[in-house]
Amino acid sequence: MNQVELRKLQMTGGASYTVSLPKDWVKEQGLQVGDVVAVMPRSDSSLTLIPHEKVPAGRNKGAEVTVSPPKEQDKEQILRTILAQYLAGYDIIRVRFPVSARPDLRTYLREAARKMFVGSEIIEESKDELIVQCLSSYGDLPAPKVISRMSLIAKLMLRDAVDSLKGRDPALAEEIIHRDEEVDRFYLFIIRQLTMAVLNRSLILEIGLADPRDCLVYRVVSKSLERIADHATTIAKMSASIENPLPPRLLDEISKASNITI
């Protein structure tokens, strides 16, 4: 049913407005008199109708996937596989090893998951299996708040990176490098949010957006902030290796550039 059907708005009981549903659509959905239909207003002035039992449960809660990496894969490749499932929106990721995993591999994956994924925990671990569960809900950390947090961290990182360049402060440079990990965590989390919102429009409001088109804007902004943090990290690393002070004029130009960046 792709054709546009025009329906008249009617009033019943003197207070309620009603519109009849296309009969073919009702049959296709298997609906009967008395069934509940979810009505979701959209920012583009449209309404989305979904049979109540087909409304996705929040954030696809409890979605589970199992990955079985080949024994020839190294730990970085296995981690990338887990990351792909995390970004795809799975809440529970089971990693089943074809052979008993070495303790150092399990330790690497456990620490990497906790460092990279917001709100994740290792809920089960054995020599044959590792289970990662993502506990954070989108409502707890909506996209606007994630962007705001990323912006603040990136701004402070860039400011401190310039300061470390001026003072050649290796301790400050090291601190900036660690803060980049926090920006990366938020970046991965918001990509996970936006991916799920594109696949499931009922999540748009839950993640703090008003329109599906906002997903593209937030995707571009989050990537830009992540890149700013990366550049601040590069500056910090370079400052630690500079032996002689930079010319004051050059430092002044760098400061001006950083002030208008973010």
C-alpha positions in Angstrom: 0.0 0.0 0.0 2.1 2.9 -1.3 -0.6 5.2 -2.7 -1.7 8.3 -0.9 -5.3 8.1 0.5 -7.2 11.2 1.6 -9.4 10.9 4.7 -11.8 13.4 6.2 -11.3 14.5 9.8 -14.4 13.9 11.8 -15.6 14.7 15.3 -17.2 12.2 17.6 -18.9 12.9 20.9 -18.4 16.6 20.4 -14.8 16.6 21.7 -12.7 13.9 19.9 -11.4 14.0 16.4 -11.2 10.7 14.4 -9.8 9.5 11.1 -10.7 6.1 9.7 -7.8 3.8 8.9 -7.3 2.2 5.5 -9.1 -1.2 5.5 -6.2 -2.9 3.6 -3.7 -1.7 6.1 -5.7 -2.9 9.0 -6.0 -6.4 7.4 -2.2 -6.5 6.6 -1.4 -5.7 10.2 -3.9 -8.3 11.5 -5.7 -5.8 13.6 -9.2 -6.2 15.0 -11.8 -4.0 16.7 -10.5 -3.1 20.2 -6.8 -3.5 19.3 -4.4 -0.7 20.4 -2.5 1.4 17.9 0.4 3.6 18.9 0.3 7.1 17.5 3.6 9.0 17.4 3.6 12.7 16.4 6.7 13.8 14.3 8.4 17.2 14.0 7.5 17.3 10.2 3.8 17.5 11.1 3.2 13.8 10.3 1.9 11.0 12.4 3.4 7.5 12.6 0.9 4.6 13.3 2.2 1.3 14.6 0.3 -1.7 16.1 1.0 -1.5 19.8 2.6 -5.0 20.0 5.0 -4.0 17.2 6.3 -0.9 18.9 10.1 -1.5 19.5 10.9 -1.8 23.2 12.8 1.4 24.0 16.3 0.9 23.0 16.0 -2.7 21.6 16.6 -3.7 25.2 18.2 -7.1 25.7 19.2 -7.5 22.0 21.9 -10.2 22.0 24.5 -11.3 19.5 27.2 -14.1 19.6 30.5 -13.7 17.8 33.0 -16.6 17.3 36.3 -15.2 16.2 38.6 -17.6 14.2 41.6 -18.8 16.2 43.9 -17.0 13.7 42.5 -13.6 14.6 44.7 -11.4 16.9 43.3 -9.5 19.9 42.9 -6.2 18.0 40.8 -7.9 15.3 38.6 -9.5 18.0 38.2 -6.2 19.7 37.1 -4.6 16.4 34.5 -7.3 16.0 33.1 -6.6 19.5 33.2 -2.8 18.7 31.1 -3.4 15.5 28.4 -5.2 17.5 28.4 -2.4 20.1 27.9 0.3 17.5 25.2 -1.8 15.9 23.2 -1.5 19.2 23.5 -4.9 20.8 23.1 -4.9 24.6 24.7 -8.3 25.2 27.7 -9.4 23.2 28.9 -13.0 23.7 32.4 -13.8 22.5 32.9 -17.5 22.2 36.5 -18.6 21.5 37.1 -21.7 19.3 39.9 -22.7 21.6 40.5 -21.8 25.2 41.4 -18.1 25.3 44.7 -17.1 27.0 44.3 -15.1 30.2 46.2 -12.2 28.6 43.6 -12.1 25.8 40.7 -12.0 28.1 42.3 -9.3 30.2 43.0 -7.2 27.1 39.3 -7.5 25.9 37.9 -6.9 29.4 40.0 -3.7 30.0 39.4 -2.5 26.4 35.6 -2.9 26.7 35.4 -1.0 30.0 37.6 1.7 28.6 35.9 2.1 25.2 32.2 1.4 25.9 30.1 3.7 28.1 28.3 1.8 30.8 29.6 -1.7 29.9 30.4 -4.5 32.2 31.8 -8.0 31.8 29.0 -10.1 33.3 30.5 -13.5 32.7 34.0 -14.7 31.9 35.5 -18.1 31.4 38.3 -19.7 29.3 35.8 -20.3 26.5 33.5 -17.3 26.6 33.4 -13.6 27.5 30.1 -11.7 27.8 29.9 -7.9 27.6 26.7 -6.2 28.7 25.9 -2.6 27.9 23.9 -1.2 30.8 23.5 2.5 29.9 20.1 3.6 28.6 19.8 6.3 26.0 17.6 8.4 28.2 20.2 8.6 30.9 22.7 10.2 28.5 20.8 11.8 25.5 22.7 12.9 22.4 22.7 16.7 23.2 24.2 16.0 26.6 26.9 13.8 25.0 27.8 16.5 22.5 27.9 19.1 25.2 30.3 16.9 27.2 32.5 16.2 24.2 32.6 19.9 23.4 33.7 20.8 26.9 36.4 18.2 27.1 37.7 18.9 23.6 37.8 22.7 24.3 39.8 22.2 27.5 42.1 19.7 25.9 42.9 22.1 23.1 43.5 24.9 25.6 45.8 22.8 27.7 47.6 21.4 24.7 48.6 25.0 23.7 49.6 25.6 27.3 51.8 22.5 27.3 53.3 23.7 24.0 54.2 27.0 25.6 55.5 25.6 28.9 56.8 22.3 27.5 55.0 20.5 30.3 55.2 16.7 29.8 52.9 16.0 32.8 50.2 18.1 31.3 50.7 16.6 27.9 50.3 13.1 29.4 47.0 14.2 31.1 45.7 15.4 27.8 46.4 12.1 26.1 44.4 10.3 28.7 41.5 12.7 28.3 41.3 11.8 24.6 40.1 8.4 25.7 37.1 9.9 27.3 36.1 11.8 24.1 36.5 8.6 22.2 34.2 6.8 24.6 31.5 9.4 24.1 32.0 9.4 20.4 31.4 5.7 20.1 28.4 6.0 22.4 26.7 8.7 20.3 27.4 6.7 17.1 25.7 3.8 18.7 22.7 6.1 19.6 22.4 7.6 16.2 22.7 4.2 14.5 19.8 2.8 16.5 17.7 6.0 16.0 18.1 5.7 12.2 17.0 2.0 12.4 14.2 2.7 14.9 12.5 6.1 14.6 10.7 5.7 17.9 14.1 6.3 19.6 14.5 9.8 18.1 12.8 11.5 21.1 14.4 9.2 23.6 17.9 10.2 22.6 17.0 13.9 22.9 16.4 14.7 19.2 13.4 16.2 17.5 13.8 15.0 13.9 15.4 12.1 12.1 17.4 14.6 10.1 19.1 15.7 13.3 21.0 12.4 13.2 23.2 13.6 10.3 24.0 16.9 12.0 24.9 15.2 15.3 27.0 12.6 13.4 29.0 15.4 11.7 29.4 17.5 14.9 30.5 14.5 17.0 33.1 13.5 14.4 34.5 17.1 14.3 34.8 17.2 18.1 36.5 13.8 18.1 39.0 15.1 15.5 39.6 18.3 17.6 40.5 16.1 20.6 42.8 14.0 18.4 44.6 17.1 17.1 44.9 18.4 20.7 46.5 15.0 21.6 48.9 15.3 18.7 50.0 18.8 19.9 50.5 17.5 23.4 52.7 14.6 22.2 54.7 17.0 20.1 55.2 19.5 23.0 56.8 16.7 25.0 59.5 16.2 22.4 60.3 19.9 21.8 63.7 20.8 23.2 63.9 24.5 22.6 61.2 27.2 23.3 59.1 28.2 20.3 59.2 31.8 19.1 56.7 34.0 21.0 55.1 35.2 17.8 54.4 31.7 16.7 53.0 30.8 20.1 50.7 33.9 19.9 49.4 32.8 16.5 48.8 29.3 17.8 46.8 30.7 20.7 44.7 32.8 18.5 43.9 29.9 16.2 42.9 27.6 19.1 40.6 30.3 20.5 38.5 30.4 17.4 38.5 26.7 16.8 35.9 25.7 19.3 
